[in-house]
Amino acid sequence: MIKLRIISINFLNAYDYILHQLRNETTVIIMISGLKLANGITNKVVLQLTLFALFVFITIGHSAAQQLIFSQNYSVPTIISPSFTGLIEKDRMALSYRDQWPAIPNTYVTYAMNYDHNFAKLKSGMGIQFLKDRAGAGDMSLTNVSFLYSYNIKVNKDWYVRPGLSFILSERNFNFAALTFGDELVTGTGQGTIEVKPYEKRQYIDFSSSVLGYSKQYWAGLTVDNMMRPNQSFKGDTARVPMKFTLIGGVKIPVDFGGKRLKDIQSVSFTMIYRNQQFYDQLDIGAYYTQEPFQAGIWFRGFPITSNMNVSDVNFMDAIILLVGYKIMDISIGYSYDFTVSNLINHSGGAHELSVVYQFRKDFKRKGKTKYAAVPCPGF
């Protein structure tokens, strides 16, 4: 169903607002004083000069919260599921950097840092994770500090089940002084706006839970985020974050050339990630080729599952992602680029993402050390 939404200019900078809409919605059509711009807010000057008008946004669905999504889903896998915490035989430190839509000024930059440890005797993993996301000229940002835990359960000789939990401290803020309002453009006095200043900071706590099942060849899991449905409104009213459900799965197939199977050294993997948050659905499908220490992959990101399939304006293709990775001793380095294939193809500049993962050396021959199979998902 198409929902008509009329929003007064007495909100925040319209450019910033539109960026947040575009990040989470498939298609946006904007009507500005008779001027029609479709899916490409590329001319910021035009928008600012027409702020004295009412903005009529015709959007498919409803707005979603600011969500953090990386293209290298498995470089910091605890982002998609806390069940991955400590699911290694070494301590792990992971760093990720993402620059989304660099051709559009003041869009999205995201950082992630993770450290987790495998407590093998306790069959547990613990870790801490830091996420920082910044968007828009108003520096609207989200900061998460997460404390992670997972527990390993051996079902039989082939399969393991690993539940996980994440306790999250969040802070969302923006810079009110960096925003431009309609009355400032109309008067031209440079004395600022008459708008009442809202809260510039919002803090809350949240929880995520997950379960992961895996063997030496297969893995599948479910994650539920935003379980507390925290209120993130800057205006003092209620704007609760909808719960998000993430389903992951994949298979790793050893490659056999000339009758010689190289096991984990050479393989192909197929994987998927499905996300649902209130009225939004997203499906990522990926394939990898691994010949240690090299790895290459391709992902398709889109919106093929939706209740709005009969809407001709919706573009269900978002991006095609290419990635490469290389492991040097205990250090893994990955790079990926998102090729935009939606209507923003000529304007966004895609997305660059870089990750560095370091696994600390440990002596696993010590007496009493319990060892179990690692999940067969890709490294990036």
Beta strands, then each sheet from edge to edge (+ up, - down):
strand 1: 2-7
strand 2: 28-32
strand 3: 35-38
strand 4: 55-60
strand 5: 92-100
strand 6: 108-119
strand 7: 124-135
strand 8: 140-151
strand 9: 153-154
strand 10: 160-173
strand 11: 201-214
strand 12: 218-225
strand 13: 244-254
strand 14: 256-257
strand 15: 260-261
strand 16: 266-277
strand 17: 280-291
strand 18: 294-302
strand 19: 317-328
strand 20: 331-340
strand 21: 351-359
sheet 1: 1+ 4- 2+ 3-
sheet 2: 9+ 10- 8+ 7- 6+ 5- 21+ 20- 19+ 18- 17+ 16- 13+ 12- 11+
sheet 3: 14+ 15-
end
